[in-house]
Amino acid sequence: MIKGSIVELVAPTEPNGAIKYQSLEALVDWHVVEGSAALLLGDTLDAALDLDAEERLELLRRAIWQAEGRIAIIAGLSADALETSLEFAQIADEAGADAVLLTLPTTPWPSTEKILEQVEVVAAAARQHLIVRSSAQRIPAAVVEAIARFDGVSGFVDCAPDVARARELRALPLPEGFALYAGSDLTTAHFVLEGFAGGISTAGNLVPRLVRTLHDAALSGDRAKAEALQPQLRTVLDAQPADNVPRAVQWALIEMGRVEESTPPLALAHTRDYANLRRALRSAGCAI
């Protein structure tokens, strides 16, 4: 079971979409030092969505090689077609990923039967433990329980915004070792305090130590500390323009000196976004 902060990594890219592998390797080292529990690559937030099979394999290989077992690497399997998810599962196995994650489709929203069929097929094809994520609609608790019973499925990520949902899922008779994860930085503190194993974080791209400290506090049952850190995290989240989080993350990482500058320089859509991000990161203790 992976416990703690799982950062959905935004892979650094050139303007033409090519991965900056030197910067990627430096980011892996940084997350090891900052204490992130795992890095998720190639899913809904990542540039790998536009990579072909060979490029995706190289991305995973480079990250896993740099990680050297110091941090878990989770490969994203999310795709519009089931056949593509199965191809991604094969790539993850060839690269040596520690686990794989499948985000369920949202448009069109599938029936319960389709959800269970897709998860069962992917779980049977994947060689690594499979984590399933529902990023949009609330899946009935009974369906989560059914997903947890499939061989090879080891976790579920829920993006619901209310703590009542966390309690509902924690009350299920889930298999021993099956992990529940929060799907949003905004709910992580409360969900982990209710017994979740950790959460998927986008803010962890920029403030991994803050995210890890929040997880550590919640996992140890320190409610006061975890809840005190949540507003700091929200400040960073609110400063990211919703229309293009990956671009904002990459720009901020360049400003922080974590990623090399692109040519031409990366630009944000609105002038106010620059100041908002700088203020938020400084308030979170980042040198920017």
Residue pairs with C-beta under 8 A, 6 or more apart in sequence:
1 154
1 155
1 177
1 179
1 197
2 37
2 38
2 72
2 74
2 98
2 99
2 155
2 179
2 197
2 198
3 37
3 179
3 197
3 198
3 219
4 35
4 36
4 37
4 38
4 197
4 198
4 212
4 215
4 216
4 219
5 35
5 36
5 37
5 38
5 198
5 199
5 201
5 204
5 208
5 211
5 212
5 214
5 215
6 36
6 37
6 38
6 39
6 40
6 74
6 181
6 198
6 199
6 200
6 201
6 204
7 31
7 36
7 38
7 39
7 40
7 201
7 202
7 204
7 205
7 208
7 211
8 40
8 43
8 44
8 45
8 46
8 200
8 201
8 202
8 204
8 205
9 27
9 31
9 39
9 40
9 41
9 46
9 205
10 45
10 46
10 47
10 202
10 205
10 245
10 246
10 249
10 250
10 253
11 19
11 24
11 41
11 46
11 47
11 48
11 59
12 19
12 20
12 23
12 24
12 27
12 250
12 253
12 259
12 260
13 19
13 20
13 47
13 250
14 20
14 262
14 263
15 262
15 263
15 264
15 266
17 47
17 50
19 47
19 51
19 55
19 58
19 59
19 62
20 259
20 260
21 62
22 260
23 253
23 258
23 259
23 260
24 59
24 62
24 63
24 66
25 62
25 63
25 66
26 258
26 259
27 253
27 258
27 259
28 39
28 63
28 66
28 67
28 71
29 66
30 208
30 258
31 39
31 71
31 204
31 208
32 67
32 70
32 71
34 208
34 209
34 212
35 208
35 209
35 212
35 216
36 71
36 204
36 208
36 211
36 212
37 71
37 72
37 198
37 212
37 215
38 71
38 72
38 73
38 74
38 98
38 99
39 63
39 67
39 71
39 72
39 73
39 74
40 46
40 74
40 76
40 101
40 200
41 48
41 59
41 60
41 63
41 73
41 74
41 75
41 76
42 48
42 49
42 51
42 56
42 59
42 60
42 75
42 76
42 88
43 49
43 76
43 77
43 78
43 101
43 103
44 76
44 78
44 103
44 135
45 202
45 245
45 246
46 76
46 246
47 246
48 55
48 56
48 59
48 76
49 78
51 59
53 87
53 91
56 88
56 91
57 91
57 94
57 95
60 73
60 75
60 91
60 92
60 95
60 96
60 97
61 95
61 96
63 73
64 73
64 95
64 96
64 97
67 73
72 98
72 99
73 97
73 98
74 97
74 98
74 99
74 100
74 101
74 131
75 88
75 91
75 92
75 95
75 97
75 99
75 100
75 101
75 128
76 88
76 100
76 101
76 102
76 103
77 85
77 88
77 89
77 92
77 100
77 101
77 102
77 122
77 126
77 130
78 85
78 101
78 102
78 103
79 85
79 88
80 105
82 118
82 121
82 122
85 102
85 118
85 122
86 121
86 122
86 125
88 100
89 100
89 122
89 125
89 126
89 127
90 125
92 100
92 126
92 127
92 128
93 126
93 127
93 128
97 128
98 128
99 128
99 129
99 130
99 131
99 154
100 126
100 128
100 129
100 130
100 131
101 130
101 131
101 132
101 133
101 157
102 118
102 119
102 122
102 130
102 131
102 132
102 133
103 133
103 134
103 135
104 110
104 115
104 118
104 119
104 132
104 133
104 134
104 135
104 139
106 135
106 136
106 137
109 136
109 137
110 118
112 140
112 143
115 139
115 143
115 147
116 143
116 146
116 147
119 130
119 132
119 147
119 150
119 153
120 150
122 130
123 130
123 150
123 151
123 152
123 153
124 151
124 152
126 152
129 152
129 153
129 154
129 155
130 152
130 153
130 154
130 155
131 153
131 154
131 155
131 156
131 157
131 179
131 181
132 147
132 153
132 155
132 156
132 157
133 156
133 157
133 159
133 183
133 200
134 156
134 157
134 158
134 159
134 183
135 157
135 159
135 183
136 159
138 160
138 165
139 158
141 168
141 169
141 172
144 156
144 158
144 169
144 172
145 172
145 173
145 174
147 153
147 156
148 156
148 172
148 174
148 175
148 178
149 175
153 178
154 177
154 178
154 179
155 178
155 179
155 180
155 181
155 197
156 169
156 178
156 179
156 180
156 181
157 180
157 181
157 182
157 183
157 200
158 165
158 166
158 169
158 180
158 181
158 182
158 183
158 191
159 182
159 183
159 184
160 166
160 183
160 187
161 184
161 186
161 187
162 187
163 187
163 190
163 191
163 194
166 180
166 182
166 187
166 190
166 191
166 194
166 195
166 196
167 194
169 180
170 180
170 194
170 195
170 196
174 180
179 196
179 197
179 198
180 191
180 195
180 196
180 197
181 191
181 196
181 197
181 198
181 199
181 200
182 188
182 191
182 192
182 196
182 198
182 199
182 200
183 199
183 200
184 199
184 200
185 199
185 201
185 202
185 203
185 204
185 211
185 233
185 234
185 237
186 230
186 233
186 234
186 237
187 199
188 198
188 199
188 201
188 211
188 214
188 215
188 218
188 230
188 233
189 214
189 217
189 218
189 226
189 227
189 229
189 230
190 227
191 199
192 198
192 199
192 215
192 218
192 219
192 226
193 218
193 221
193 223
193 226
198 215
198 219
199 215
201 211
202 237
202 240
202 245
202 249
203 210
203 211
203 233
203 236
203 237
203 240
204 211
204 212
205 249
205 253
206 236
206 249
206 252
206 253
206 256
206 281
206 284
206 286
207 233
207 236
207 281
207 284
207 285
207 286
210 229
210 232
210 233
210 236
210 284
210 285
211 233
213 229
214 226
214 229
214 230
214 233
217 225
217 226
217 229
218 226
232 283
232 284
233 284
235 280
235 283
235 284
236 280
236 281
236 284
238 280
239 273
239 276
239 277
239 279
239 280
239 281
240 248
240 249
240 277
241 248
241 268
241 269
241 270
241 273
243 269
244 268
244 269
247 266
247 268
247 269
248 268
248 273
248 277
250 259
250 266
251 266
251 267
251 268
251 274
251 277
252 277
252 281
252 288
253 259
254 260
254 261
254 262
254 266
255 277
255 278
255 281
255 288
256 281
256 286
256 287
256 288
257 287
268 274
268 277
278 288
281 288
282 288
